[in-house]
Amino acid sequence: MSDKNPPFDRYSHATRSVICLRCPIGCDVQATVDDANNVIEVKGNICKLGREYVQTEVSDPRRIFCSTVRVKGGAKPLAAVWTPKPIPKDKLLDLARDTRDVEVAAPVHVGQVIIADWKGSGLDLVASDEVPKAS
């Protein structure tokens, strides 16, 4: 991690530069955070979504997970998958490891649940690709 973005410390104020991803503008938001991980001040955001994004990024950062799984007997060897809901950022590598061992039988359809309720989280891994059976 660079000096520009030090880790948030629960027991002191911190300032951090965050690129807001809530809209295509991508504002460089400067946020000051208190000891309870509440955003005290936000500068650089053009709209109110910047403040909301920074608060979520500080307290519970989440991301959409995208990957592929192997397809047995398919016209293509892999099918694209994703999580329709964002997952906690610290769970991404864990889900990636679990996805590495997944193989599904063709055909695969868009919207097909590949992993249901991953580790009891309520999160599904869903196909975002069509893979017909091999001819």
Summary of the structure (lengths in Angstrom):
residues: 135
radius of gyration: 19.1
end to end distance: 49.1
largest distance: 62.3
contacts: 360
relative contact order: 0.14
helix: 19%
strand: 34%
